Amino acid sequence: MEVIVVYGTEHKGSTYNIVQLFLEELLVTKENITEFFLPKDMPNFCCGCTSCFGKGEEFCPHYEKVQPIKMAMEKADLIILASPVYVWHVTGQMKVLLDHFGFQFMVHRPNKAMFSKTALVITTAAGGGMKSAIKDMTMSLTHWGVGKIFTYGKAVAASDWQGVNNKKKKQIKQDVNKLSVKIKKRYKYITPSFKVKALFFVMRFIQMRFHFNPTDKKYWEQQGWLGKQRPW
Ligand SMILES: Cc1cc2nc3c(=O)[nH]c(=O)nc-3n(C[C@H](O)[C@H](O)[C@H](O)COP(=O)(O)O)c2cc1C
């Protein structure tokens, strides 16, 4: 299994350690893991030029940083997005990365490769905010067309991994074990969820009916999606 992990922090704390537990349980070998740490690997804020929407993603002034992450996602069987909860949401740096992938939202130019992908969204908090942080990440993944999304959120009652008590660590290991079994069983046989397919057909209708963005429209035509072709 090929895996990309995008960490919404450079802090190797609870979130990082839970990701490592998943990678062990999923039996992923080191050479099949590509990791990106934010903000180190994508330090730029979106400047709002909208070149990615209007001209193409390669015109983004930060494309050099975005492209390796895009390519690793395309190659991977499993996309892991992992972020601690900061003030009830993902970290600012994770949000900044997701902003740079707005061009591949279903309403613009969804990437065909995403429809057969599995994703795993991981978050930890001291006490609360996991639900909204998970939603921050699943919202993008769904709009990218990712076929199947698993989630794991945990209140660890600590500010780093050393502070997490043994009872909680044991519970986390059991949860990781259970979820990993499901992922291993499913990841080779992904067809997109009903929600993803429904989104695709709504956006297809919009592309056929309206002419908001010629770059998007041309892309949909080239893919054959306005005819009989489908991305799954
Ligand atoms: C800036 C900041 C904001 C935080 N906001 C929340 C929060 O809204 N809710 C919460 O329960 N914990 C919050 N925390 C605690 C972290 O989410 C928690 O300790 C998490 O497990 C840290 O993950 P890490 O060890 O991977 O860095 C915050 C921590 C920081 C540094």
The ligand as a Gaussian input file, in Angstrom:
#p B3LYP/6-31G(d) Opt

LIG

0 1
 C       -3.032000      26.956000      19.561000
 C       -3.673000      25.739000      20.165000
 C       -5.060000      25.655000      20.157000
 C       -5.687000      24.545000      20.733000
 N       -7.055000      24.470000      20.690000
 C       -7.681000      23.416000      21.258000
 C       -9.104000      23.318000      21.234000
 O       -9.822000      24.133000      20.663000
 N       -9.672000      22.251000      21.849000
 C       -8.914000      21.311000      22.510000
 O       -9.495000      20.413000      23.090000
 N       -7.560000      21.363000      22.506000
 C       -6.930000      22.378000      21.895000
 N       -5.551000      22.423000      21.870000
 C       -4.784000      21.278000      22.389000
 C       -4.351000      20.322000      21.274000
 O       -5.383000      20.131000      20.332000
 C       -4.008000      18.928000      21.813000
 O       -3.085000      19.022000      22.842000
 C       -3.497000      18.031000      20.684000
 O       -3.529000      16.695000      21.095000
 C       -2.074000      18.406000      20.286000
 O       -1.666000      17.572000      19.231000
 P       -0.116000      17.267000      18.958000
 O        0.433000      16.619000      20.223000
 O       -0.127000      16.353000      17.799000
 O        0.541000      18.582000      18.675000
 C       -4.910000      23.511000      21.316000
 C       -3.513000      23.603000      21.290000
 C       -2.897000      24.695000      20.708000
 C       -1.383000      24.761000      20.672000

